[in-house]
Amino acid sequence: MSDQPTPRPLVALARRTTAIAHLTRLAVLLKDRGLEAGVKADGRMPHLVVTNPGARQLTETIYAGPGFADVWRFWWSWHEPIDTVDDDREAAERIARVLSFAEQRR
């Protein structure tokens, strides 16, 4: 095995692939909660677009990536961490709560 560092393009590709895998897993959990969720990897940083089908204005973009101490997390679009990728069910619950709405009662 070489003592040479891994070339940056390989590191970037590995991070991109890892992010897509985490976001895809999260998308399934969000769909199970009645939300629309789709991974976008169209040249930008991979991200997940999540929409409440009952209130389309409730849409959010979610990212996955390493944070402090290289711990992978899900992130809100405003750069606030949601939860670690290891706790994807809790992350899905938090996202679903944020994108939910209470109908106004008359």
C-alpha positions in Angstrom: 0.0 0.0 0.0 1.3 3.4 -0.9 2.0 6.2 1.6 0.7 8.7 -0.9 -2.4 10.6 0.1 -5.6 9.9 -1.7 -6.1 12.2 -4.7 -8.7 15.0 -4.0 -11.0 13.9 -6.9 -11.3 10.5 -5.4 -12.1 12.0 -2.0 -14.7 14.2 -3.6 -16.3 11.3 -5.5 -16.4 9.2 -2.3 -18.1 12.0 -0.4 -20.6 12.6 -3.2 -21.4 8.9 -3.4 -21.8 8.7 0.4 -24.1 11.7 0.5 -26.3 10.3 -2.3 -26.6 7.0 -0.4 -27.6 8.7 2.9 -30.1 11.0 1.2 -31.7 8.1 -0.7 -32.2 6.2 2.5 -33.7 9.4 4.1 -36.0 9.9 1.1 -37.5 6.4 1.6 -38.3 7.2 5.3 -39.8 10.6 4.4 -42.0 9.0 1.7 -43.2 6.5 4.4 -44.4 9.6 6.3 -46.4 10.9 3.3 -44.0 13.5 2.0 -42.6 13.7 -1.5 -38.8 13.4 -1.5 -36.4 13.1 -4.4 -32.6 13.1 -4.5 -31.0 15.6 -6.9 -27.4 15.1 -8.0 -27.4 17.3 -11.1 -23.9 18.8 -10.9 -24.5 20.7 -7.7 -23.9 19.2 -4.3 -26.3 16.3 -3.9 -29.4 17.2 -2.0 -32.9 16.0 -1.2 -35.9 18.1 -2.1 -38.8 17.3 0.3 -42.3 18.6 -0.2 -45.5 18.3 1.8 -48.0 17.3 -1.0 -50.9 18.9 1.0 -49.2 22.2 1.2 -46.7 22.6 -1.6 -45.3 25.8 -0.2 -43.8 23.6 2.6 -40.7 22.5 0.8 -37.2 22.1 2.1 -33.8 21.2 0.7 -31.7 18.7 2.8 -28.0 18.0 2.5 -25.8 15.2 3.9 -22.2 15.8 4.7 -19.5 15.6 7.3 -19.4 18.2 10.1 -17.4 18.5 13.3 -14.9 15.7 13.8 -15.9 14.3 10.3 -19.3 13.0 11.7 -21.8 12.8 8.9 -25.0 14.6 9.4 -28.1 15.7 7.6 -28.3 19.5 7.2 -31.1 22.0 6.7 -30.6 24.4 3.8 -29.6 27.2 6.3 -26.6 25.1 7.4 -28.1 23.9 10.7 -27.6 20.3 11.5 -30.7 18.0 11.8 -29.2 14.8 13.1 -26.4 12.3 12.4 -27.0 10.0 9.4 -26.9 7.1 11.8 -30.1 8.4 13.4 -32.0 8.8 10.1 -35.4 7.9 11.6 -35.1 10.8 14.0 -34.0 13.1 11.2 -37.0 12.0 9.2 -39.3 12.7 12.1 -37.8 16.2 12.6 -38.1 17.0 8.9 -41.7 15.7 8.8 -42.6 17.9 11.8 -41.1 21.0 10.2 -43.0 20.4 6.9 -46.3 19.6 8.6 -49.1 22.0 9.1 -52.1 22.3 11.4 -55.4 23.1 9.7 -57.0 26.2 11.0 -60.3 25.5 12.8 -63.2 27.8 12.4 
